[in-house]
Amino acid sequence: MTALVSTRAELQPFLDGFANGRRGVVMTMGALHEGHLELLKQARHDCDLVVATIFVNPLQFGPNEDFDRYPRTLDDDLKLCAEAGVDVAFAPSVDEVYPGGRPIVQVTPGPMGEVLEGAFRPGFFTGVLTVVAKLLNLTRPDAAFFGQKDAQQLALVRRMALDLNLPVEIVGVPTVRDADGLAKSSRNRYLGPEERTVALSLSRALFAGRDAAGQGAEAVRTAAGAVLDAAAAADGLTVDYLALVDPEDFSEAAPAFTGDAVLAVAARVGGTRLIDNLPLTVPAAPHNPGVR
């Protein structure tokens, strides 16, 4: 059974009870789905104590975004936590996380957080990194588990841990997809049947790009872009960005780029904004000494 606590004082005995064990945390905003379940299961496999945080963070929502309508399903979330073997769910109030109100001191992401999601959602990653730093302080884990679906977020959290000497291992867990390829997301529940069909163009574009990786970086972008262009013309998909980036700093991959990369996309289907990405490798051109 998963215990539910809402304050630091209530959480403390659980942390003290596993002072000599490996403690893991999975940070969520609730509305849990199978993607979260994989994170929780990985934490359960790796750790002696598993804490799941459930907190809809107001700091990472812009003025015209969906903070008020973001799904809040605590009872269902606790059932999924219990299924995954979570020891304790930490569901704090806004006042518990931000006791002084909106924080004056915040964690800024730097240039890496100003591109892609950071460009389309100004201040988003400042809100994300600030709450992640706070929740790391509150839960004091040895390892924190994040989904690779939010690849830019994962990269920034890793960089924050490195730059600020945080004593925590950041573990990335692969994206979970439905059988039709759609990446699991709490926002998928906003989609009607027709909109869900349109949303599949995101994953189709990523897979098309991956299949073209052997032809170089430009071929990746061209193949993925063709899928999105068709969906935009036929189904009204609105693309925010399609980018092939270096996973270390999320800089755009040059035409001659080779090596590991991330192909990332963000688009709007009706009133719902979705993101997705796929890791891939752009191989070096084969060396043929017979050609001069």
N, C-alpha and C positions, 0 to 999 in steps of 0.2 A: 504494500500500500504506500502511496506517495503522500508524505506530509505536506501540508500547505502552511506557509508562513508569509508574513507581510512586512516584517520589520527586521532590522539588523539584529536587534536583541533576541528575537525568536530564532533567527538563523544561527546565531553564535554557537549554541550547544551542539548542533550537527557538525559544524566545522571543528570544534574542539574534540568531538568524539572520534574524528579521523585525522588527528594532528600528525600521526605517523604513517598514514596511508596516502595513496594518490587520489587527489581530489580533482574532479572535472566539472566544467560548467558548459551548458549550452544556453546561449542567450537568444530569446525569441520575443516577438511581440504578440504571442498567442496566435489564435486561429490556426492551430497546429494541423499539419497534414503529413503525408508519408515521407516527404522530404525531411521534415523535422524528426520524424521517427528514426530515420537512418542516422541522423546526428546523435540522437539520444542512445541508440543502440551501440554506436561506436564508442561513445563515452562510457556506457555500461561495460563494454568489453575491456576498455583500457584502464578503468579507474575503480577505486574502492568506494568512493562517495561520488554520486552524480547529483548535481544541482541544475535544475532548469529554471531560468529566469523568465518571467512572463510580464512584460512591461511595454506598453505602447508609448514610445518616447516622443513627447511633443516637440523636442528640440530638433528633430530631423524632418519635420513636416513644414512645408512652405505655407504661406497664407491661403493659397488656392488649392491645396491638396486635400487628401481624404482622411485627415485625422479624426474628425467627428464620426465618419461612417465606417472607419476601419473596423473590421469584425472583432468583436470581443466575445469569446466563447469559453469562459473559464472552466465550466463544468466538463465540457467535452475535452478540453485541453488536459485536465487532470486525469481523465480516463486514459488518454493516450500516453501520458507520463507513466501511469501505473503499468500499462501494457509494456512499456519499454524498460521497466525496472528502475525508474528514477526514484531516488531517495527522498528528495525534498524539492518542492516547487516554491520558488521565491517570487511572489507577486506583490511588489511594493506599490505604494501610492506615489503620485508625483511629488508630494511633500517629503516622502522618505528618501527619494533619489535626489531631489533638489531642495534641500531643507532651507536654503537661503533664497528661494525663488530662482528665476532664470539666472544661471551662473554667470558671473562676471569673467571668471577665468575659464577658458575653454581650450580644447585641443584642436589646433588648426592643422589641416592635412598638407599644406604646402602645394607646390605645383602639381603633384601627382593627383591631388583631389580636385583640381580645377578643370579637368578634361572629362569628356563623356558624361557620366552621371553628374559630376560636379559642375559642369557647364550648364546642363539643363535644369539642375536643381541646386541653385546657389545656397550655400550654407548646409547642405545635406550632410556632407561628410564631417563637417565640424560637429554637427549634432550626433552623428554615429560614433565618432571617435571619443567624444566627451562621455557619452553614456557607457560605451564599452570600458573606458578607463575607470569610471565610477563603479560599474558592476564587477570589474576585476578586483577593485579594492574591497568591495562589500563581500564577495564570495571567496576571495583568496585561493583560486585554483592553482593546481600544477599544470593543468592543460585546459584550453578552451577550444571548443569545436565549432567551426563555421562552414557553411555550405559553399561549394565552389560556384554555385549558381550566381552568387553575388561576388563575382571574381574581383572587381575593383575594390570592394569593401574588404575582402579577405586580404588582398595585397596591402592595403593601407593599414589594416590592423597588424599584420606581420611587421610592417615597417615601423609602426608606432612602438610595438614591443621591442624591436631592435634599438630604435633611436632613444627611447626612454629607459632602456635597461630594465624592462619589466620582467620579473621572474616567472614567466609563464610560457609554456609551449603552445603555439597556435597551430591547430590541426585542421587541415582542409579536408572536407568530405565530398565525394563526387555528387553531381547533380542527379536528382531522381526525376524520372520522366514517366508520364503515362504511356500506355502501349502505343498511342498514336504519335508520340514524340514530344508532346507539350510538357514543358518543364513544370514541375509542381510549384505552386505559388498560392499564398493566401488570397491573392487578388483574383485568382481564377474563378472564384465563386461569384464574382461580379458579371461574368460572361454568360450571355444567353447562348442557346444552341448554335445559331448562325454566327455569332461573334466568336465562339470557340473555334469554329471551322476556319474563320479568317486568321485567328491567332496561331494556327498551325503553320502559317507561312514563316513565322520566326524560326522555328526549329528546322523547317525544310530549307530555309536559306543557309542556316549554319551547316547542315549536312552537305548541301551542295558545295559550299565553300571548302569544307574539309576534303571532299572528294576531288577537288581541283588543286589541292595543295602541291601535288607533284609537279605542277606546271609553274609554280612560283607565286609570290605574294599578290601580284596584280591579278592573276587568274582566280585566286581565292576571292578577292573583293568583287571581281566581275561576275563570278558565278553566283555568289550570294546576293549581290545587288539585283541581278536579273529576276530572281524569285520575288524579292521585295517590291521591285518595280511593277511586276505583273499583279501582285496583290493590291498595290496602291491604285492601279488603274482600274481593276475589276471590282475590288471589294471595299475601297475606301480606306485601306490601311494608311496610317500616317506615321512615317518613319522619322524618329528623332535622330538616330545615328546608326551607322554600320561602320565598324572599325576593326582593323587587324592590328593588334598592339603587342608590344614586348611585355610579357607578364611581370617583369621586374619593376618597371616604372610606368607602364601603360602609355608610353610614347608610341606614336603611329609607326608601324613597320614600313621601312623604305622599300621601294620596288625590288631592290636586290637582297632584301632580308632573307636570311635562312636561320633555321633553328626553331625552338619552341615558341609558340605564339598563342594568343587568345583572340578568337573572332567573336566580337561582341555586338549586340543589337539591342535597341530600345525602340518601341513603337507603341502607338495608341490604336486600340480597337474599340470603336465607340468612345465611351467615357472612361475606359480602363487602360492604364499605362502598364506595359509589360516589358521586362528585360529578360535576356537570355544570353548565353555565351557557350563557346565550345573550345576546349584546348585542342591544338593541332600542331603538327610539325611541318615546316616548309623545308624540304630536303635541299642540300647543296646540289648544284648541277653536277652530274657525273663527270669525272675527269676521263678524257679520252686522249691518250698520248698520240694516237694516230691521226688526229685532226690538227691541222696547223692553220 
